[in-house]
């Protein structure tokens, strides 16, 4: 059939400003005529066009993923792209997409995901652009994309039949090459280069058991192929391993509040040795031992402290990086190792320059994201394999590894309290009032604690000098305790206020306290300081992790 390019007249939509990880809205918003097309054309226009370029395309398989893939393929063809590499069935986990961009040295890639947000017809959908290093587009590009969405008047799309994205192989769409690849193969190959698969196979062969909960999201095929296929874990080790458009009703956020099946399993009398879960697009992870959930902050610190036990990191760690709200546990490891520790705003894009420049090897965020310089995204399955490698190399349990770490470095009691779906104006009012209040806090005493630092965190990138302001209000006390407030950029309804609480405890005799009890004074202080009830009407958080 003869194909040609249609130029479609359109008008801007309000609110197409990318957040922390791209544009996320309700599925019904993306289903509006021209909505997705406007944003995709704005990506192409902000990049100066994609004529003659190669791109990667895939997503987490949530509702509307397959339809969006077809639209983007036709728009890429109309814009003159030379080639698009697509994951089979339109599936590519976010870290796998980063891996593929880097391996095949493409111009960049479009990832369709709302990560840990709920899926289904009434759920969320998302889209973001990753640059040629495999990482999320920096703010200068996302700002340019947004500017294009405000002035767009037309977009181009090829008049062509849908492409077969279920059969691996190379084909053509409107003169553009479409290469459908095995969604897992390239990623699995990279993991084998990093980890001691032989040692992990021996660990499983010795009778150790684990449970990996894919939450009916995209990590399932990756975990099944690697854990049960390459590493010899018994069939059934991976549960909820088939990606479903609505995630099977699961909330695809790997934390104790949502991955309750896994928590119940790991708290049972016959619990496996190791538990893990990943999220909607497989970039997050939760690590669980018997009756113990490892906080993401502790996980990053333990990985950094033991990195040389893993073949891919035997050379040592050049530096570590963490988002500002993440606990300071990894800072103590970095100090002991004599390596730099960088504190960045929330958002994986802020780690990219540090990784590219060789300043950091490992990085992490408190929101269950951990990763390294192997790709430019956080990576849930990678983190699980790292822990498996540590278990195999040390012959210790998860609890033994965690308690040994606390004994050496001390314990950072840490928790995040989320207030979801609050009125946006109320949330902004709360933050504005906080910004005024912190101007006079330094040196004062709150609940018996002296305020050492109070600011609205700003970041100057040490590589390119870019400046990012208003990244969260932090109040740090003389004893090292912290309270941090910020509004999340990943939700699709109202605003989410996140309050982060941290207290350091050096005494091993006090390392077994309940986290919320250990932080009780800070929790009370955080409510009073920000006037949470007065501004939002909320007395308790929606989710505590």
C-alpha positions, 0 to 999 in steps of 0.5 A: 500500500502506498503510504504518505504523510498526513499533516494534522491541524491541532491546538495546544493542551493545558498541562503538558509539562513533564514532571519528575519522570515525564508526562503522567496523566489519566489514561482517559486524558491520553485517549483524547484526540491529538493529546498523545500526538501533540506531545510526541510531536513536541518531543521531536520538535524540541530535539530539532527533528529526528530525520535520519535518526534511530530511536528506541521505543517500548513501555511497561505494558499498561493499558493504552501501551500498544495503541500508543506504540503504533501512533509513535511509530507512524509519527516517527516515520512521518518525521523521517526517522531512519529506524525504531527499535521496539521491544516485542509486544511493545514491552521494554522495562525502563532500565532495559530501554536504557540498556538498549539505547546505550548498546545500540547507540541510538539518538534516544528513546521514548518510554511509555510508563507511569512507573509505580502509578496504578494501571488499567482503563481508569488508571494512569499512563505516562511518556518520557524521552530518554537521551542518547546516554540512556538517561531521562532528558535533563530539564533543558530538554523537558523545558523545551518540550513543554515550550513546544506543547504551548505553541503547537499547531500541527503534527505529522503522522504516516497513513500506514497500517499498524506494524506487527510488534509481536514478531521479532525481526526487522520490517518496514513502516512507511519507509522507516525500518522497524526492528522488533527485538526480544525485550529481555535478551540484551538486558539479561546479557548485561546482567551476566557481565556484572554478577557472579551467576555461577555463585548465585546458581550454587546458592539456589542449588544449596536449597535456598529459596526466594520469592520475587513478586512482579506485581503483574507488571513488567519485571515479571518476564525479566525476573522469570528469564533470569532467576528461573531460567539462567540462575536455576531458581525453582519454577514458581519463585517468581509470582505475579510474573505476567504483565497485565494491562491493569497489573491484575489489580495490584498497586505496582509500587513495591513498598510494604503498604502495597506489596502485602502478599510478599510481606505476609509471605516473608513474615510467615513461619516458613518464609523463604530466605529472600524476598523482593518485588519490583514496580510497574516499569521495573525500575524500583525494588523492595528487598525483604528478609524474614520479618525485615523490610530493608529500607531503600536508603539502607539498601543503597548503603549496604550495596556501596559498602559491599560492592567489591564482592560483586564482579562488576564492581570489584574495581571499587566505587568512584563515588556515590550519589543520593537524592536529598530526601534519601537518608544519610546512611550512604554518606557514612559509607562514603566517608569510610571508603574515602569517596565522594557522596553527592546530594542531588534533587529528586529525579534520576535525571540528576544522576546522569551527569555524575555517572557520565563523568565517572564521578559516581558509580552507585546511586539511589533514591529513597523511593525504592530506586537503586542503580549504577553506571551500568545504565542511566536509570534506576534498576529494580532487577539489578538491585535484586541480583546485587543482593543475591550476589551478596547473599551468595558471596557472604553466606549470610542472611538478609538480616545478618547483612543488615545488622552487621552494617548497622553495627559498623556504621550505625542505624539511620532510622528513616520513614516517609509519610505521604499525604496523597490527593490533597488540594493543590492550592493547599499544598502550595500554600503549605510549602510557601509558608514553610519557605517563609518560616525557615528564614528564621529557624537556624539556631532556634530550638524545636522540641528540644532540638537545635536547628542547625540548617534550614533551607529550600534545597538547591543544586548546582550540577558539578559537571555542567553547572546547571542550577535547580532551585526549590527542590524541597524544604529541609530542617536539619538539627544539631544531632543529625536528625532531619525533617524534609518536605517536598511535593511529589512530581509523579502523581496525576490527581491533586498534590502529594505532600511527602514528609521525610523523617530521619534520626541516627542511632549509633548504639547497637543496643538501640537498633531494634526499636520500632521505626515509627516509635523511634521517630515519634518526636520528629513526626510530631514536630513535623506536623506542628512545624508545617501546620499540616492539619491547618493547611490540608485538613489531614491528621494522618498520612495516606501511606507510611513507608 
